[in-house]
Amino acid sequence: IHVLQENGFHLRGADILIGTDIPIGGGLSSSASLETAVGLAMLTLSEHEIDRSELAWMCKEAENDFVGVSCGIMDQYVIALSDYGHAMKLDCRTMHYEQVPLPEDAALIVVNSGVKHTLSDGGYNNRQQECTRAVELLRNDFPNMTALRDVNPEQLVSRRAALGDTLFRRARHVVTEIQRVRDAHGAMVAGDSVYLGQLINDSHNSLRDDFEVSCEELDDLVEIARQCDGVLGSRMVGAGFGGCTVSLVEPAATHHVLAEIRERYGKQLGQEPWCQAVMAAEPVSELAVR
């Protein structure tokens, strides 16, 4: 609300009821969802129209400057501009995006590890700062680069000693994850769910080993899912240090995978975990009262 008003939108007062059935601090973009939904609601109540991409940027500004989390634009952009049944391929440099149909022969399952993360605690910001430092060091040899996306794997390996072990691994995760996004786009276009699942597995392994934003509970949950028949791939979601996992599964296996995860991880957690089969929904919108 503060950011909207600072950008010239005069808002009316409102009584707001907030409800959710997703775990807070679960890496499911609950903060971006809240920002975007409240922003659209306040604008609609005050009879203002706004470009959805502009709304997403204002929500990011609120998160960066008011909450103090150095998040990017991805979550807010997807929530504001997503398409039913699609993933979004977003270039955060040009802001060009493409709606990509999700494979019809695969379903998605989200499970909460029970470990709540808080982005403002500093872990997320620390990783952002480490990547910024890696860019500064790499620019000594590659002056035209402005972000890790400008470095190829061979260049990165050649500067391993200059970066040191920690910064090298942080940068390697980002560089290889960017390639995995490209490969995942290709897999979805081709309808290759098996390869997409492999990329999802590789992504978690990199988040765990190179970026070091996983935790024991997330790793256990991913391993349990991978051992279930019909699971094609599993990884943590969100910024890490807790939260949820997402698994790509064969549609016919959805129910028994959910049951097996509830049983096996439930014993470890001491209670049945929150878990749901999910799908790609429409963007944030005003709902008609029936």
Secondary structure as GFF3:
##gff-version 3
##sequence-region A 1 290
A	DSSP	alpha_helix	2	6	.	.	.	ID=ss1
A	DSSP	alpha_helix	30	45	.	.	.	ID=ss2
A	DSSP	alpha_helix	52	61	.	.	.	ID=ss3
A	DSSP	pi_helix	62	67	.	.	.	ID=ss4
A	DSSP	alpha_helix	74	81	.	.	.	ID=ss5
A	DSSP	beta_strand	86	90	.	.	.	ID=ss6
A	DSSP	beta_strand	97	101	.	.	.	ID=ss7
A	DSSP	beta_strand	107	112	.	.	.	ID=ss8
A	DSSP	three_ten_helix	119	121	.	.	.	ID=ss9
A	DSSP	alpha_helix	123	138	.	.	.	ID=ss10
A	DSSP	three_ten_helix	148	150	.	.	.	ID=ss11
A	DSSP	alpha_helix	153	158	.	.	.	ID=ss12
A	DSSP	alpha_helix	160	190	.	.	.	ID=ss13
A	DSSP	alpha_helix	193	209	.	.	.	ID=ss14
A	DSSP	alpha_helix	216	226	.	.	.	ID=ss15
A	DSSP	beta_strand	231	236	.	.	.	ID=ss16
A	DSSP	beta_strand	244	249	.	.	.	ID=ss17
A	DSSP	three_ten_helix	251	253	.	.	.	ID=ss18
A	DSSP	alpha_helix	254	269	.	.	.	ID=ss19
A	DSSP	beta_strand	275	278	.	.	.	ID=ss20
###
